[in-house]
Amino acid sequence: MCTNYHVVQKADHISVTLPDGRTLDVEYVGGDERSDLAVLKVKGRDLPVAELGDSDDLMIGEWMIALGNPFGLMVDDPQPTVSVGVVSAKNRRVSHEIGGGERFYQDLIQTDAAINPGNSGGPLANSLGQIVGVNTFIFSQSGGSVGLGFAIPINRAKRVAGELIKY
């Protein structure tokens, strides 16, 4: 499983709660602060699996589905939140000051699907349900979604995850 590095970087213990209510321990395999990606290994049986899509094939205007848990522990419900929108832009480069200058955000997917604090690390899916990105951050002066959400393309996430697992 791939998520954002900034989500797990200071965690002492990591677990995931599945939509069926099971809470499973997760092993931290490795992370890369610069790419803001981390690989986790979920220990369990009969785990749900989502198909990965091809982020290089995205088109501006294509429908997107953002999943996450922006309410965190405030809402006692294992179901994720879902929001929809479109690909607003592709290959977005963002200033290196985002993430304290430690992260390198380029070639991002921009979407107007509501991505809020707490959605980081969740999947961005296409209309076929294929995962095409990892929700990463928003631009917002209010702290809430204003239609400027960004995701790391899944093709890059697959490459980074492969390197983290191998090395």
SULNOR-V13304 format. One record per backbone hydrogen bond with DSSP energy under -1.0 kcal/mol. NH is the residue of the N-H (numbers start at 1). CO is the residue of the C=O. Records with the same first field share a line. If there is no record, write none. Layout:
NH = CO + CO
//
This chain:
3 = 38
9 = 5
11 = 8
16 = 24
18 = 22
21 = 18
24 = 16
26 = 14
27 = 41
29 = 39
30 = 39
32 = 37
36 = 32
37 = 32
38 = 3
39 = 30
40 = 1
41 = 27
43 = 25
53 = 131
57 = 54
58 = 55
61 = 87
62 = 59
64 = 85
65 = 125
66 = 83
67 = 123
68 = 81
69 = 118
72 = 69
74 = 71
77 = 75
81 = 68
83 = 66
85 = 64
87 = 62
88 = 110
89 = 110
92 = 108
94 = 105
98 = 95
100 = 97
102 = 99
104 = 34
108 = 92
109 = 151
110 = 89
111 = 149
112 = 86
119 = 116
121 = 135
122 = 119
124 = 133
125 = 65
126 = 130
129 = 126
131 = 51
132 = 124
133 = 124
134 = 152
135 = 122
136 = 150
137 = 150
139 = 148
149 = 111
150 = 137
151 = 109
152 = 134
154 = 132
157 = 153
158 = 154
159 = 155
160 = 156
161 = 157
162 = 158
163 = 159
164 = 160
165 = 161
166 = 162
167 = 163
//
